Amino acid sequence: MMSRKTIRAFAGIAFLFVVAPAGSQERQGVISHPPLFKLVLPNTADVEAAVYETEYAPGGINPRHLHPAAITFHVLSGTGVWQEEGNQPVTLKAGDSLFVPAGTIHSHWNPSATERLRFLEFIVAEKDKGRSIPQPLK
């Protein structure tokens, strides 16, 4: 008999195949918002702190990508799934946070068919170097 954790992991992987067809590496259902905060930090040449609000429609996904800087995600509403390459998926709900080290290939998606997912992204990086860089399928 499989554990709930194992079943969730398989469901998350299956969801990726349903939402992002083979070969598709495009973000789907991601609603862009301007940064809530973006500022070059005082006494630095070009280190920038930024906070983005991100919203995913039901079924929205940001497939395999990385950030050249560390990023912290904080869920405001809904439920989302984050998966770092080589690790099991992690489900986050409102109030939960997740730190992803710089250069970590990961994906995240909204598993709900009806609810939106809203979260904040906190990034401190060299100016204009913190946003995501898509990664090809292996």
C-alpha positions as CSV (number, residue, x, y, z in Angstrom):
1,M,0.0,0.0,0.0
2,M,1.4,3.4,-1.0
3,S,1.7,6.2,1.5
4,R,-0.1,9.5,1.0
5,K,3.2,11.2,0.4
6,T,4.0,8.8,-2.4
7,I,0.6,9.2,-3.9
8,R,0.9,13.0,-3.9
9,A,4.3,12.7,-5.5
10,F,2.9,10.6,-8.4
11,A,-0.1,12.9,-8.7
12,G,2.3,15.9,-9.0
13,I,4.3,14.2,-11.6
14,A,1.2,13.1,-13.5
15,F,-0.1,16.7,-13.3
16,L,3.0,18.0,-15.0
17,F,2.4,15.7,-17.9
18,V,-1.3,16.7,-18.2
19,V,-0.7,20.5,-17.8
20,A,2.5,20.8,-19.8
21,P,2.5,18.4,-22.8
22,A,5.7,16.7,-23.8
23,G,8.1,19.2,-25.2
24,S,6.2,22.2,-23.8
25,Q,8.3,24.5,-21.6
26,E,6.1,27.5,-21.7
27,R,4.6,29.1,-18.6
28,Q,0.8,28.5,-18.6
29,G,-1.8,30.4,-16.6
30,V,0.8,32.7,-15.0
31,I,-0.6,36.2,-14.5
32,S,2.2,38.8,-14.5
33,H,2.1,41.6,-12.0
34,P,4.6,44.5,-11.7
35,P,7.0,44.2,-8.8
36,L,5.6,45.4,-5.5
37,F,9.1,46.6,-4.5
38,K,12.3,46.9,-6.5
39,L,15.3,48.9,-5.3
40,V,19.1,49.0,-5.7
41,L,20.3,48.6,-2.2
42,P,22.2,51.6,-0.7
43,N,26.0,51.4,-0.5
44,T,26.1,48.7,-3.3
45,A,27.1,49.0,-6.9
46,D,24.2,47.0,-8.3
47,V,22.6,44.7,-5.7
48,E,18.8,44.9,-6.0
49,A,16.1,43.7,-3.7
50,A,12.8,42.9,-5.3
51,V,9.4,41.6,-4.2
52,Y,7.0,40.2,-6.9
53,E,3.4,39.2,-6.4
54,T,2.6,36.3,-8.6
55,E,-0.7,34.8,-9.5
56,Y,-1.5,31.4,-11.2
57,A,-4.9,30.7,-12.7
58,P,-6.3,27.2,-11.9
59,G,-3.9,24.7,-13.5
60,G,-1.2,27.4,-14.0
61,I,2.4,26.2,-14.2
62,N,5.9,27.6,-14.5
63,P,7.9,24.6,-15.8
64,R,11.6,23.8,-15.3
65,H,13.5,27.0,-14.7
66,L,16.2,28.4,-12.4
67,H,17.0,31.8,-10.8
68,P,20.6,33.0,-10.8
69,A,19.9,34.3,-7.2
70,A,18.3,32.7,-4.2
71,I,14.6,33.2,-4.0
72,T,12.1,32.9,-1.2
73,F,8.4,32.1,-2.0
74,H,5.6,32.9,0.4
75,V,2.1,31.8,-0.4
76,L,-0.7,34.3,0.2
77,S,-3.7,32.3,-0.9
78,G,-4.5,29.0,-2.5
79,T,-2.3,25.9,-2.6
80,G,0.8,25.4,-4.8
81,V,3.3,22.7,-5.5
82,W,7.0,23.4,-5.8
83,Q,9.5,20.7,-7.0
84,E,13.2,21.1,-7.0
85,E,15.0,18.8,-9.5
86,G,15.8,15.5,-7.8
87,N,13.5,16.1,-4.9
88,Q,9.9,15.2,-4.1
89,P,7.2,17.9,-4.7
90,V,6.4,20.1,-1.7
91,T,2.9,21.5,-1.2
92,L,2.6,25.0,0.2
93,K,-0.6,26.6,1.5
94,A,-1.4,30.2,2.6
95,G,1.2,31.3,5.2
96,D,3.9,28.8,4.1
97,S,7.3,29.8,2.7
98,L,10.0,28.0,0.8
99,F,13.7,29.0,0.2
100,V,15.2,27.9,-3.1
101,P,19.0,28.3,-3.4
102,A,20.5,30.2,-6.4
103,G,20.8,28.0,-9.5
104,T,18.4,25.3,-8.3
105,I,16.3,24.0,-11.2
106,H,12.7,23.8,-10.1
107,S,9.1,24.1,-11.2
108,H,5.9,25.2,-9.5
109,W,2.3,24.9,-10.3
110,N,-1.3,25.4,-9.1
111,P,-2.9,21.9,-8.8
112,S,-6.4,23.3,-8.3
113,A,-9.0,23.2,-11.1
114,T,-11.0,26.0,-9.5
115,E,-8.9,28.2,-7.1
116,R,-6.2,30.8,-8.0
117,L,-2.8,30.6,-6.3
118,R,-1.2,33.9,-5.1
119,F,2.3,34.1,-3.7
120,L,5.2,36.5,-3.2
121,E,8.7,36.1,-4.5
122,F,11.6,37.7,-2.5
123,I,14.8,38.1,-4.5
124,V,18.1,39.8,-3.7
125,A,20.4,39.7,-6.7
126,E,22.7,41.6,-9.0
127,K,20.5,44.2,-10.7
128,D,18.0,42.6,-13.2
129,K,19.5,39.1,-12.7
130,G,16.9,37.6,-10.4
131,R,14.1,36.5,-12.7
132,S,13.6,33.0,-14.0
133,I,15.6,31.4,-16.8
134,P,13.7,28.5,-18.5
135,Q,15.5,25.2,-18.7
136,P,15.1,22.7,-21.5
137,L,13.7,19.2,-20.8
138,K,16.3,16.6,-20.1
